[in-house]
């Protein structure tokens, strides 16, 4: 379980997940035959939910009643590692570019010293 909804069940979903308000019309228009709608790397989507999450929405039918299935995936660690990896890669690329630039100025072996 990522979070308890016990205290939230009487509060409109837009109040506890403000980004839902901006996609509400889209969610209402989903058809059962449509592919899921995915929102990746939503940062701190609610005050009580720090971190990075993926959200998916799709229309399902249970006993002839249509529902919106909302899945929440906690990828905080994955996105944290990805950010660190990207930073290290960027630093490496900058270092490589500096070396390449420096090497362009090298005309002979003596220029290395």
Secondary structure, DSSP 8 states (H G I E B T S, - for coil): -----TTTTTS-HHHHSTHHHHHHHHHHT--TTS--EEEEEEES-BTTB-SEEEEEEEEEEETTEEEEEEEEEE-HHHHHHHHHHHHHHHHHHHHHHHHHHHHHT--SGGGG-
